[in-house]
Amino acid sequence: MRKLINNKKVPELKKPVNLTILTKCPLKWQIRDLETGKVYQATGSLELYKQWKPIK
């Protein structure tokens, strides 16, 4: 189990899964890690591991 910043517990899977967003406007997207509170902004890059940058 993982504990989120709101103290809710959620199950952890044995294997990772892909989460995909298909969009014509990537720069409008942000994601938030509910475990750490970190927020990431989409970059518009197609290169793996360069599609999201952390917002400080």
Phi, psi and omega in degrees: 000149175244141179259123181276170182294343176267013179073002176287144177255135180231148182289148175255132180282160178286328181234149178291155176237155176271135171246124187238138173241121174259123184207153173266355183225075186296331185288352177275354186262140170226152173232150180234131175277112184284354175270319184255339183086358181290144180242139181235143178253136175294145182257338185090354178288145175267350182284129180303139181073005175237013183276342181226139175237142179292143174261124184266000000 
